């Protein structure tokens, strides 16, 4: 132990002699380089830790958002067939990952009620979103196609969504039912309806539109591939637990 102490003291002494022999400018430069390196490491660490882990569940009332929330968190629908007027908000590890070994990053899931008068709550959570899951009722789709497209259009044209390129998953729910529409059919119909909305909205003066980004390419029929952020379409059924497409989407943008 004493020998180690003597060696350490000798190294410190040599270092002090070496430093005194160096020009002051060189010392200052070395200190500056070390300081900048430390600051960069701290900045990178802060950026990694501040990366959003919020997933927003949105869609019309009755589309099945609340059931999906429970499936992701608890692995059960809780027989939740009553339309929720309250915002479900929780941070948890996906139920399907509970038995995985090692440290797993939890996700923050916000289920925004789809009732028209509660839609402003969506604006409060979108700035923190790592991804948006837009739930569509594939069983009752045709009777709600216009309202479904209008709500989706409002999300896709939000400046916060476009500028941050927040990915969107259109989840066609209730496809376990025989009479449910396919994701391909729903995708085409939504694109047609959004194309109509785009034309009518673009005809308005810019003064009448706030916080809205224009969709698509001028002179071309709209499709989701024209969006600046990634938009994908998947299908499943929250009530039966067929939510693997949703879980894959979440883990693509909130790494475990």
Secondary structure, DSSP 8 states (H G I E B T S, - for coil): -HHHHHHHHHHHHHHHHHHHHS-HHHHHHHHHHHHHHHHHHHHHHHHHHTS--EEEEEESTTSSHHHHHHHHHHSS-TT--S---S-EEEEE--GGGTT--S----EEEEE----GGGTHHHHHHHTTEEEEEEEEESSSHHHHHHHHHHHHHHHHTBHHHHHTT-EEEEEEE-TTSTT---HHHHHHHHHHHHHHHHHHHHTS-GGG--SB---S-TTS---GGGSSS-EEEEE-BTTTTB-HHHHHHHHHHS--
